[in-house]
Amino acid sequence: MRLVQRWLFLVAVLAGAPARALVFTANTPADLVDLLPGNGVCSVLPQPGPGPCSLRAAIIEANASAGSDRIDLLPGLVYRLTLAGAGESAAYTGDLDITGSVQIVYFGSDATRPSVDANGLERAFTISGGNVSLLGFDITGGNATVPTDRLGGAVYVGDAAATVNLSYLRLHGNRANIGGALHNSGMDTTVFASELYANEWVALFSGPNYGAAIQNYGRLTIVAGSIHGNFSSDDSGSAALGTRGQDSRLEVANSTIAQNAGTGIQGYQAGLVRLRNVTIAGNAGFGLRHDDAGDVVVASSVIARNLLDCALDAATTTELAGYNLDSDGSCALGTAGGNLSGVTDPGLVPLRLRGGATPVVAPLTTSLLIDRGHPVVSDIGCTDEDQNFVDRPLDGNGDGLARCDIGAVESDDDLLFFDPFERL
């Protein structure tokens, strides 16, 4: 499904909500509660009709509604949480607790995107039920590092949540003991075209796989995402993206995990880790690590220029013969299925925005990644567009035959103008 189609679909979903659904506009940045919840209008004043509406008040009113409601955010506003009180679960203090179906959205210029600042009080959002969509804003300042609240610095998705979509978000400057920005226990959670950076794992438990950016215990899909610059408080090298548990499922496509202070992706007894057209590069720890039993499937992906590209336990079931590249041979790719193993200089340009929604690590036009991906666009081949929503395949090497590139980014002519010595 193409980018424009996705946007049209999202707009149709929002416009086509049932008649009973309510629409609130969070028109004040003040962190105040709704004083008459359940009356169908949002107001921080003790009056029967609409009044000033805070984000917290809108969520309280939406929780009290039986419908699937929508909350519109306004350009440039910073919704800063100031009502302290961790442990409360109805959105009156501390984090914003979502217990029913709601969409919290901003459609507008990236330059005027609003933000939700948890202000170090607690995490920003707890999603404990319903179908929930968060779209188009920043989440920062989340803190989940106290005994009653250790999971998900920005967003916690509980196991009773239904379908959760986190789209076009930027999650940064959050911290937690497990999942610096996001903790997912939900069974149908998607992170789409979102950027997670500068989030922190605050060391508490032993082991480096508790997710400086994301920790997954449920079923999580990441598409067109960028996870970079995440770190741990004690420099122990926490994984940027951790996934654990025999019932867990992590699927990543058209995404970049790069330049994190520890490992890129780490699984522990994970039910499934599936990577397709993913770039894992320049991480200070392992690129991809999996401990103990579990299934790891990697296709059309590049794992390169990490401290060590792969560390896959002998008990892990791996399927790696599918047009992949590593730079040090540690992934044991071999040469079957179009793999390229031990390519010491894969020709990668450092992380930056290159026309898409999220930063990428792109290949130079001289890179061996160019036109070396799966020859077929299909569910078992390469994806039909890259992380920047550029159609695949392109003829990147100029031989007259269009074929997918390996990794998250399909090469285009723009990279001809970058310094060839600018390498990751």
N, C-alpha and C positions, 0 to 999 in steps of 0.2 A: 504494500500500500504506500503510495507516494506521499510526500510531505503535505502538499495542498489537500490531498484527500483526507489526511489525518486531521488537518485543521477544520475542514468542512464537517468531518464526522464529529469532532468535538463540539463545534458550534451547533450542529443538529441535535446532539445529545442535550446540550444546555437549553436550547430553545424548545425542545420537545418534551420537557419534563411534564409529569402529570399536572392537571389543573389545580390539584390541592397543594402543589409545591409553592413555597414562599421564596421571594427574592428580597435580600437585605443588602444595603450598601453600607459598608463600614466607613462612615464619613467623619469620624473623629479618631485621632491617634490615642486619646486618653484610654487608660486601662480601667474601665468601669463595668459593672455588671448590669444586666437587664433586671429591672425592678419588678416587672410583672410578667414573668415567663409563662408562656402558654397562651397568650392572648393574640398571637399571630402578627405582632408588630415589634420592632426593635426600638428600645428607648432606654437610655440611662437615667431618665427622669421619671418621677412617680406620676405618670399621666396615662390615660387610657389609649391615646393615639401615638403615632410615630413621633420620635424625637431624635436627638443626637444618638447615633448608633456606633458603638465601639465594636471591634472584632470580637472581644470576649462576650459582649452582650448578644451579638448576632449568633454566636455559637450556642450560647445558653438557650436562645429562642429556637434555634434549629433543632437542638436536642429535644426540646419539648414538643416539636411538631412531628406528626406521623408521616409527613411527606418526605420527598427527596428535595431538599432546599438548596438555594444557591446564595453565596455571599460574595459580593463584588468588592474588590479592593480598589482604592483610588491611587492615581499616579503620584509617586514621590513620597507617599506617607510612610513613616516609620511607626509601626505598631509595637511599641515597647511595653513589655509586661512589667508591672510594678506591684501587683497585689501578691505579696509573698504568702506562702502556705503550702508546702509540699505535702503530698499524701491525700489531699482532697480530690475527688474524682468526678465532680460535676461542673468543672470549669469556673468555679467562683473564685478560686485562688490558685496561685502557682501556674502550672501548665494549662494549655487549652485542651480540655478533654472533649473528644468527639465520640458520641455514643450512638449516633444514628447517621443516616445517609445525608451527605451534604457535599457541595462543590464549593471550594474557596478559590476564586479565580481572579486573574488580572490579564486582560487582553490589551496590550498597548506597546509602546516603544520600550526597547530594552533600556534606553537612557533614563526612563522615568519609572522603572519598575519599583514597586513598593517592597518593603521588607518587614519581617516579623523578627523582633529582637527580644529574645527571652531574658536578656539582661542579667544572666548568671543566676537567676532565681531557681530554675529547674529546666527541664527540656521545654521546647516550644509547644509541641503537639503530642497528645496521646490519642491514638485511634483504637478504640476498643470495640467498635461495632459499626455495622452499616457499610454501604458502598460509598467510598470517599475519594474525591479528586482534589488535589492541590495543584495549582497551575499558575506559572508565570511570575513568581516572586522569590525573594531571598529569605532564608531562614538562618539566623546567626545568634550568637550569645547563649546557646543552650548549654546546660550544665547538669549532667546526671552522674554525680560522684558522691552521693550520700547513701547510707545504708538502706534507706527505703526507696532509693531511686537511682539505679546504676545503669539502666538500659536506654540507649538511644539519646544522644545529646540534643539533637534537633527534633527527631520524630521517632516515636515508638509505635509500631504496628502490632497489636495483640493478636492472639490466636483466634479470637472471636470475630475479628474484622472479616468483612466479606471481600469484595473487589476493591483494591486500593490502587489508585494511579497517581504517581508523583511525576509531573511533567513540566519541562522548561523551568525547573527550579535551580537555584544556586544555594547549596548548603555549605557554609564556611564559618570558621571560628567557633565551632561547637566542641564539647568535650564530654566524655563518658568513660566509665569503667568497661563497658561492653557496647561497642558500636558508637564511635565518636559522633557521627552525624545521624545514622539510621540504625535502629534495631528492628529486624523483621521476624515475627513469628507467624505472620499471616500466611494463608495458603494460596493467595492470588494477588500478589503485589508486583507492580511494574514501576520501574524507574525509567522514564523516557526523556531523552534530550536534556539531561540535567548534569550539572557540574558539582562535584563534591571535592572541596580542597581546603587545606589548612585546618583540618579537624584533628582532634587529639584523643588518643587512647591514654587514659590516666591509669598507670599500672597499679593493679591490685591483685590480680590472679596470676599464677605462674603460666608461662606459655605465651608465645607471640601471636596467637591466632584469634584475638578478640576484636579485631576490626577497628582500626583508627578512623576509618570513614564509615564502613558498613559491617554489621554482623548479622548473618542470616541463619535462622533456625527453621524457617518455613520454606515457602516456594517463592522465589524471587526471580524476576526477569529484568535485565538491564539492556536497554537499546539506545544506541547513539549517545552514550554517556562518557564523561571524562572524570576520572578519579586520580587526583594528583596532589602532591605536596602535603600529604597527611603524615602524621608523626606520632611518636609516643613520648610520654613525659619523662621517661627514664632512659631514653635512647636505646631501648632494648630491641628495637626493630619490629614493632608490631606490624602485622599484615594490614594493608590498607583495606582489603576486602576479605573478611573471614566467613566461612560457612561450615556448620557443624550439624551432625546428627543424621541417623540413618533415614529419617523421613524428610530430610532437607533436599531441596532442588534449587540449584543456581544455574541460570542460563544467561549468558552474556553474548551480545551480538553487536557488531559495528561500534565498538567502544574502545577507549584508550585508558589503560591503567599505567601511569608513568610517573617517574621522578618522585616517588614516595620515599620516606625515610627508612622504610623497612621492606618487607615482602609485598609483592603486588597482590596475588590471590593465594589464600591458604585455606585448605579444607582439612577437616579432621573427622574421620568416619562419616563423610558426607555421602548421602544417597546418590547424588549426581552433581557433577560439575561439567557443564557443556559450554564450550567456547567456539564461536563461529565468527570469522572475520574480526578478530580482536588483536590489538597491539598492546603488548606488555613490555615496556622498555624503560631502561634507565632507573630502575628501582635499586635502592641501596642494599636490599636483601635479595632473596630469591625472586625470580619472576613468578613462577608457579610452583606451589608446594602442596603436597597432599600426604597426610599421615594416616596410617592404618588403612583398614578396608574402605572401599568406596569405588565409585565409577567416575572416571575422568575421560571426557571426549573432547578433542581439540581438532578443529578443521579450519583451513584457510587463514591461519593465525601466525603472527610473528611474536616470538619471545626472545628478546635480544638485548644485549648490553646491560644486563642486570649483574649484580655481584656474582650470582650463579643463576642460570636461566631456569633450571628445573631441579626439584628434589621430590621424586615420586616414590613413595614407599613400595616395597616389594609386594605388600598385601593389597595395593591399589590395582584395580582393573583399569587398564588404559587402552584407549583407542586413539592413536596419534598419527596414523598413516593417511593424512589427508591434506596435502599441499600446505604444509607448515614450514616455518624457518626458525632455527635457533642459531645463536652466535657462538656457542661454546661446546656444543655437542652433548651437554648434560641432559637434554630431553630424550636422548636415545631415539631420535626420529628415524635414523636409517635413511635409505634413499627410496623406499617404497612409496607408492601413492603420490609422487610428485614432491616429496619432502626435500628440503635443503637443510643440511645439518652442518654446524660448525662454520657458518659464514661469519668470519670475524669482523668484517665491515659491511653490514647490511645496507648502509647508505640511508640513514635516518636523520631527519632534521629535528632539532629540539622542539619541545612542546610550545605551541602557540595557536591562537585562533587563525583559521585560514578559510573564512567565509561561511562557516557553519555556526551552529548554536553553541558548540563546546570545543575546547582546545584539543588539538590532535598532534600526534607525532607522525609526520608524513614522510614518505620516501622521496629521495632525490630521483630525478629522471634517469640517473645512471644506476639506480639500485637494482639488485637481483630480485627484489620483490615485484618488480613491474612485469605484468603479463605472465606471472608464474603461478597464479591461483588456479582454482578449480575451473575447468573449461566450460562448465555448464552452470547457468543461473537456475537454481532449483532449491528445494528444501534440503537436499543432500549435497548441493554444490555451494557456490558462493551466493551472497545476498544480492538482491536486485538494485540496491543503492548503498552508498557508503555512509560513514558517520556524518559527513557534511550534506547528506541527502543528494549527492551526485549519483546519477544513474550509472550502474555497472552493466556491462564492461565497457572500458575505453581502450583505445589503441595507444597505450602509454609508451611503447618503444618504437612506434612509427613503422612497423613492418607490414602494415596494411591489414592486420588481423587483430580484432578487439578481443581481449581476454581479461578476466578479472585479475587484479593485483592481490597479493597476499597481505592480510592485515586489515585495519579499520578504514584505511583511506585509499581511494582510487586516485592514482596520479593524474595531474593535469599540467598544462603548460606553465602555470604560474610558478612552479618550482624551478623552472629554467633560470629565473632571475635571482635565485638565492645563491649566496656564496657557496661554492662546492666544498669549502673547508669547514662550513658550519655543520658539524656532525654531532650527533648525540653520543 
